[in-house]
Amino acid sequence: AVVSTQSTGEKGGSVFVICHQAVLRCIVGYLLDIPVEEIPYIKIPLHTVIKIVPTAYGCEREDIKFGISSAITHRDKQSVESIEKRLIDAGINKVEESRKDKSERVIPSLEELSI
């Protein structure tokens, strides 16, 4: 990501950041004032320079692609229904039941351990 610092009054012109996609999502989310709940779903394509330029009322993002084909690593935000369906497919019948099981006493008594 290239972050221009010219309009912020700092010396220099730009900051070049190379990092993992997840870290870049956090930086871009912060600079573009994206709600925390949406940060994991920000599209950060591979082989792309993301240019962030400060404006009078925030920042603007520009993607500069290198033209190299690569896998798409983005995942859309899932609905509650799709998550529950995946849990059912995995053998967990109800989300509430699995939560109840975890909230109950987990540590066995000495009698149960046969000590």
N, C-alpha and C positions, 0 to 999 in steps of 0.2 A: 504494500500500500504506500502511496506517496501522499503525504499530508502537507499541504502548503501552509506556511505560518506567516505569510506576508501581511495579511490583514489583521493578525492578532497583535502586531506591534513587536514581535520578537525579531531578533537579528537572524539573518540567514534567509533562506527561501523555502526549502522543503525538507521534509524528513522522510527517509526511505526505510520502511519496516519490512523485514522478511520474517515470517513466523508461521506457525501451524494454523490451519483453517479455523479451528475453534477459538484460538486467541484473536485472530483477525476479526471473527464475528463480534467478539466483545469490543474491540477497538472501534469497528465500524458502527456498531450499535450505540456506543457511547457518543461518538462524534455526530451521528445523525439523529440522536435523541429518540432512539427506537425503544419501546417498552421492553423491560427485562424479559417478560414472558415470550417475546417474539425473537429474541437474540439467537436462540439455537436454530432458527429457521431462516436466517438471513442467507441469501445465495452468495456464496464465495466460490466462483469457478476457478478451476486449476488453470495454470499457464496464463494468468491475467494480472495486469497491474491495475490496482484499484486506486484511483486518484480522488482524494477528498480535498475540496477547496472551500475554505471558509467564505461565507457570504454575510451580508448585513444581518440576516435573521437565522443563522444556522450554518449548515454545510451542504454542499452538493457532491454527489458521487458520480464519477465517470469510470467506466470499465474499459481498459485498453487490452484487447486480446492479442495473443501472439500467433494465433492461427495454427496452433498445434492441437491435433485431436487428442482427446483424453476422456476418461470415464466421467460420468456425471455423479458427483458425490453428494448432491443435495437431497434432503428428505423433507417432504412436506409435513406440516403439523398434522397429527392424526386426531380424529374425532374420538370421543369417549366410546362411541358405539364400536368403532373398529378395534380399539384396545380391548374392550370386553369380549368381542368375537375372538380375538387372538388368544385371550385367556381361556375361553371355553374350548377352543380347538386344542389348547395345550393340556386340557383335563381339569381345569379349575372351573367349577360350575358357576359360582357366584363370587364376585369381587368382595362382597360384604362378608361372606363366609370365610374367605381366606384372611381378611383383616381381623375377624373375631378370633380365629385360631391363633394369630400372632399376639393378640392382646391378652390372651389367657396365660396363666402361669406356665412358664416353659421349664423352669428348674424342677427336676423331680425331687421328691422327699427322700430321706434316708431309707425308709422302708421300701420304696420303689427301686432303689439302687441295690437292695439286698446287702446292705453293709452291716 
